[in-house]
Amino acid sequence: MSQTQPLKSSAPNAVNPPAKWRSWILAVRLPTLPAALVPVAVGSATALAASTFRPWVFIAAAISSLFLQIGTNLANDLFDFQRGADTAERVGPTRVTQSGLLSPGEVRTGMWLSFALAFLVGMYLVYVGGWPILAIGILAIISGVAYTGGPFPLAYHGLGDVFAFLFFGVIAVMGTHFVHTGDVNLLSLTASLPVACLVTGILVVNNYRDIETDRKAGKRTLAVRIGRAATRGEYAALVLAAYLVPLWLALATPNRWAWLPLLTAPMAFKLVRALFTQTGPALNPVLMGTGKLHLFHGVLFALGLAVGGA
């Protein structure tokens, strides 16, 4: 995913390479990390609307989700390099394995350490929520690796969008709600949809930008499969859906504050227009902007759900 961006890739300076810690900052992709926190915030808000909120659950879910995102980012960096998808031709942010800033062994160790920390922190959530949370956690780690690794990498078979929509949207929000409350409800499902749409939108921009290099590498993302016009339509549809759901909640339920994410609509309109008019490196600001939209929209949505109640 990607997911969270510096501008165009550049090879490391052979004479004066950046400090190791700076390379790790690049590797974890800091701008993508809010994508891990938004579903936890929204799922906690729907739990609060149901009059159940556990502070330690919120903290543990946020930490576990962050490490899961970092592990997935590192897996993507490592396996895309090994499969030849990341080359000097890419126009996106620097990838540490491809650029030589970190060795494949270092990135692999960081990946497994991140997943291990996500699992260990998640054991508290298993203690609270039971075996369904254990099953979700194990499946999330497997999917994080299988996104670009393993015998059937999801991203290389056009399934990356589905992965992002489910695991960083629907399952993340509803799973958080479940650990707080012990059940799921229609509100948690409905509230998961805008989160899922916008986190998938981040991936759509990334794959739209990389269509040419991905096609050369045999990485058959959904964008490669359906082409530029349909991918632009997918992005616009995801963004539109992210606003229709809060609007529907505000009009059709007692929660009159669910409309708050609509305050970000001008930002969304600019991003959609930019995607329809820009290509190549010019899409990097659209990628960063979509990540910010996901964050701002999610924070306002969580606030509206929490203040407005069930």
Order of alpha helices (4+ residues) and beta strands (2+ residues): alpha-alpha-alpha-alpha-alpha-alpha-alpha-alpha-alpha-alpha-alpha-alpha-alpha
